[in-house]
Amino acid sequence: MGKLDGKVALITGAARGQGRAHALTMAGEGADIAAIDICRDLPYPRYSLAKPEDMTETVELVRQLGQRALGIETDVRCAAEVEAAVAQTIATFGHIDILVCNAGIADMALTWDITEEWWDTMIDVNLKGYWLAAKYVVPHMLARKQGGRIIMTSSVAGLRGEPGMAHYCASKWGVVGLAKSLAHELSEHSITVNTLHPTGVDTDIIPGMAKAAAMATDDLVGFIENGHALPVKLVDAMDVASAALWLASDDARYVTGHTMKIDAGRMLK
Ligand SMILES: NC(=O)c1ccc[n+]([C@@H]2O[C@H](COP(=O)([O-])OP(=O)(O)OC[C@H]3O[C@@H](n4cnc5c(N)ncnc54)[C@H](O)[C@@H]3O)[C@@H](O)[C@H]2O)c1
């Protein structure tokens, strides 16, 4: 018996990194997976996003776990594409029980050096993209009357300010406002909404941010490690996926509006 037997999870940004870890962790507990990702580069951020072969690998790995998997190339900034991805998931699997909003970008620049294009892209991917996924999944959950789980990946940058990341921080604080408002709206329907707040996670975002800041990746990792209370440089994507699994499972059925830190004690300091 898996903790998510019979469930369907739609996960954004699932071609690689934490999104893939969520897909494999949830599939390992019996969920079928709709993996959403853009699978191409954008003019911004200043590093590469996932590639189509990353998505193929995620889908293949889920299938190797014995679960059904759907990979859908979707830009989470685009309402029509997100609506179509949700419709395709329901047409294929019949329902959606779990939504994980995870697709995101990061960058480093001083507030006054951020261009209008960078600001708008950051907010569009990291905040509007989360809202759009909820906008199209929630009516389905309400109509089905079976409750549901919505998990949104914020960051420690959604709990504190960070130098050189004002647009990223603004997007991640915005996610908390979105999630807490949704938690109010959906609690009477037994749909929980919670946020994850990881510290630095060992994924492609870290060298991407270092490149943007013209820093050595080791220097950026050293800066992050220095902020931790627990002795670790970066946490692993699976550490975040374990927390999401708990929030998605019946074990957390009465947990909503929670801001869950996976921060190696960063917020203690
Ligand atoms: N890695 C960290 O240190 C860290 C820390 C805290 C929070 N986060 C957050 O975790 C989430 C996952 O990031 P990750 O660490 O796995 O990085 P990642 O870059 O490996 O994964 C992000 C995924 O989102 C996808 N994506 C980006 N823009 C998209 C768009 N417009 N439409 C659809 N998909 C898009 C990318 O292709 C990529 O597969 C992000 O929201 C990020 O902000 C990361």
The ligand as an SDF file (V2000), in Angstrom:
LIG
                    3D

 44 48  0  0  0  0  0  0  0  0999 V2000
   17.3970   25.1810   -5.9360 N   0  0  0  0  0  0  0  0  0  0  0  0
   17.2550   26.0380   -4.9470 C   0  0  0  0  0  0  0  0  0  0  0  0
   18.2270   26.4330   -4.2900 O   0  0  0  0  0  0  0  0  0  0  0  0
   15.8770   26.5010   -4.5470 C   0  0  0  0  0  0  0  0  0  0  0  0
   15.6770   26.9900   -3.2510 C   0  0  0  0  0  0  0  0  0  0  0  0
   14.4080   27.4070   -2.8490 C   0  0  0  0  0  0  0  0  0  0  0  0
   13.3440   27.3440   -3.7480 C   0  0  0  0  0  0  0  0  0  0  0  0
   13.5780   26.8770   -5.0240 N   0  0  0  0  0  0  0  0  0  0  0  0
   12.4120   26.8020   -5.9340 C   0  0  0  0  0  0  0  0  0  0  0  0
   12.1970   25.4410   -6.2400 O   0  0  0  0  0  0  0  0  0  0  0  0
   11.4990   25.3440   -7.5030 C   0  0  0  0  0  0  0  0  0  0  0  0
   12.1680   24.2760   -8.3570 C   0  0  0  0  0  0  0  0  0  0  0  0
   13.4750   24.7120   -8.7310 O   0  0  0  0  0  0  0  0  0  0  0  0
   14.7040   23.7070   -8.9110 P   0  0  0  0  0  0  0  0  0  0  0  0
   15.6490   23.9780   -7.8070 O   0  0  0  0  0  0  0  0  0  0  0  0
   14.2290   22.3180   -9.1330 O   0  0  0  0  0  0  0  0  0  0  0  0
   15.3750   24.3120  -10.2670 O   0  0  0  0  0  0  0  0  0  0  0  0
   15.3560   23.7830  -11.7800 P   0  0  0  0  0  0  0  0  0  0  0  0
   15.8000   24.9330  -12.6200 O   0  0  0  0  0  0  0  0  0  0  0  0
   16.1060   22.5270  -11.8820 O   0  0  0  0  0  0  0  0  0  0  0  0
   13.8140   23.4540  -12.0420 O   0  0  0  0  0  0  0  0  0  0  0  0
   12.8650   24.4250  -12.3950 C   0  0  0  0  0  0  0  0  0  0  0  0
   12.0220   23.8540  -13.5280 C   0  0  0  0  0  0  0  0  0  0  0  0
   11.0140   24.8220  -13.8830 O   0  0  0  0  0  0  0  0  0  0  0  0
   10.9240   24.8290  -15.3000 C   0  0  0  0  0  0  0  0  0  0  0  0
   10.3730   26.1030  -15.7590 N   0  0  0  0  0  0  0  0  0  0  0  0
   10.9660   27.3300  -15.7040 C   0  0  0  0  0  0  0  0  0  0  0  0
   10.1830   28.2430  -16.2880 N   0  0  0  0  0  0  0  0  0  0  0  0
    9.0510   27.6010  -16.7040 C   0  0  0  0  0  0  0  0  0  0  0  0
    7.8760   28.0130  -17.3640 C   0  0  0  0  0  0  0  0  0  0  0  0
    7.6800   29.3070  -17.7640 N   0  0  0  0  0  0  0  0  0  0  0  0
    6.9140   27.0940  -17.6180 N   0  0  0  0  0  0  0  0  0  0  0  0
    7.0900   25.8050  -17.2430 C   0  0  0  0  0  0  0  0  0  0  0  0
    8.2020   25.3440  -16.6380 N   0  0  0  0  0  0  0  0  0  0  0  0
    9.1730   26.2440  -16.3610 C   0  0  0  0  0  0  0  0  0  0  0  0
   12.3510   24.6040  -15.7740 C   0  0  0  0  0  0  0  0  0  0  0  0
   12.4160   24.1610  -17.1230 O   0  0  0  0  0  0  0  0  0  0  0  0
   12.8540   23.5760  -14.7850 C   0  0  0  0  0  0  0  0  0  0  0  0
   12.6260   22.2530  -15.2160 O   0  0  0  0  0  0  0  0  0  0  0  0
   11.5110   26.7520   -8.0890 C   0  0  0  0  0  0  0  0  0  0  0  0
   10.2610   27.3570   -7.8450 O   0  0  0  0  0  0  0  0  0  0  0  0
   12.5960   27.4640   -7.2840 C   0  0  0  0  0  0  0  0  0  0  0  0
   12.3970   28.8620   -7.2160 O   0  0  0  0  0  0  0  0  0  0  0  0
   14.8030   26.4580   -5.4310 C   0  0  0  0  0  0  0  0  0  0  0  0
  1  2  1  0
  2  3  2  0
  2  4  1  0
  4  5  1  0
  4 44  2  0
  5  6  2  0
  6  7  1  0
  7  8  2  0
  8  9  1  0
  8 44  1  0
  9 10  1  0
  9 42  1  0
 10 11  1  0
 11 12  1  0
 11 40  1  0
 12 13  1  0
 13 14  1  0
 14 15  2  0
 14 16  1  0
 14 17  1  0
 17 18  1  0
 18 19  2  0
 18 20  1  0
 18 21  1  0
 21 22  1  0
 22 23  1  0
 23 24  1  0
 23 38  1  0
 24 25  1  0
 25 26  1  0
 25 36  1  0
 26 27  1  0
 26 35  1  0
 27 28  2  0
 28 29  1  0
 29 30  1  0
 29 35  2  0
 30 31  1  0
 30 32  2  0
 32 33  1  0
 33 34  2  0
 34 35  1  0
 36 37  1  0
 36 38  1  0
 38 39  1  0
 40 41  1  0
 40 42  1  0
 42 43  1  0
M  CHG  2   8   1  16  -1
M  END
$$$$
